[in-house]
Amino acid sequence: MKATIFKRRIMHYTITKNLIDEIGNLDVKVPEKQTQRFRLLDDDDEVYFEGYQTPDRDEFAPLDEVGAGYGCTALQYWNKGWQWL
């Protein structure tokens, strides 16, 4: 019998606000290492999601893995104001 090994993917970001579905703040715990605040926007600059990410990781992961499915086309990070990436 051949064993199948599944690798668990560790998420390096957490969505804390869902603004597109009018849910608002999500009741989630943000890991201590996730200190970089970000938000995902559509092509009209409407904010769909906000969250936190581990610095120095794949900066586009939230956009690629979550935002693209909702039509998000842009990602901004907080650095004394919102900065385009």
C-alpha positions in Angstrom: 0.0 0.0 0.0 1.4 3.3 -1.0 1.2 6.2 1.5 0.0 9.5 0.4 1.6 12.5 2.1 -0.2 15.8 2.2 1.8 19.0 2.9 -0.1 21.5 4.9 0.3 25.0 3.5 1.0 27.6 6.1 -0.8 30.8 5.4 1.4 33.9 5.9 -1.5 36.3 5.9 -4.9 36.7 7.6 -7.9 38.5 6.2 -9.4 40.6 9.0 -12.0 42.6 7.2 -14.4 41.5 4.4 -15.9 44.7 3.0 -17.3 43.3 -0.3 -19.8 40.9 1.3 -20.8 43.6 3.9 -19.5 41.3 6.7 -17.0 43.8 8.0 -14.7 42.8 10.8 -14.0 39.1 11.0 -13.5 37.4 14.3 -10.0 36.0 13.7 -6.8 35.9 15.6 -3.8 37.4 13.8 -0.6 35.5 14.5 2.1 37.7 16.1 4.4 37.4 13.1 1.9 38.9 10.8 2.7 42.6 11.4 2.4 44.1 7.9 -1.1 45.6 7.2 -2.5 45.3 3.7 -5.7 45.8 1.7 -7.0 44.5 -1.6 -8.8 46.8 -4.1 -10.6 46.4 -7.4 -9.8 48.5 -10.5 -12.1 51.3 -9.2 -10.0 51.5 -6.0 -12.8 50.1 -3.9 -11.4 48.3 -0.9 -12.7 44.7 -0.7 -10.5 43.1 2.0 -8.0 44.1 4.7 -5.6 42.0 6.7 -2.1 41.4 8.0 0.8 39.5 6.5 4.2 38.2 7.6 6.8 40.6 6.3 9.3 39.3 3.8 7.0 36.6 2.4 5.2 36.5 -1.0 3.8 40.0 -0.9 1.3 39.2 -3.7 -0.1 36.0 -2.0 -3.3 37.7 -0.7 -4.0 39.2 -4.1 -3.3 36.0 -6.0 -5.0 33.6 -3.6 -8.1 35.6 -2.4 -8.4 38.9 -4.2 -8.3 37.6 -7.8 -11.4 35.5 -7.2 -13.3 38.6 -6.2 -12.0 40.9 -9.0 -9.3 42.6 -7.0 -6.5 44.0 -9.1 -4.4 45.9 -6.6 -2.7 45.5 -3.3 -1.6 48.3 -0.9 0.5 48.1 2.3 0.4 50.4 5.2 3.6 52.4 5.8 2.6 55.7 7.5 -0.2 55.8 4.9 -1.4 53.4 2.2 1.4 52.6 -0.4 0.8 50.9 -3.8 2.9 47.8 -4.3 
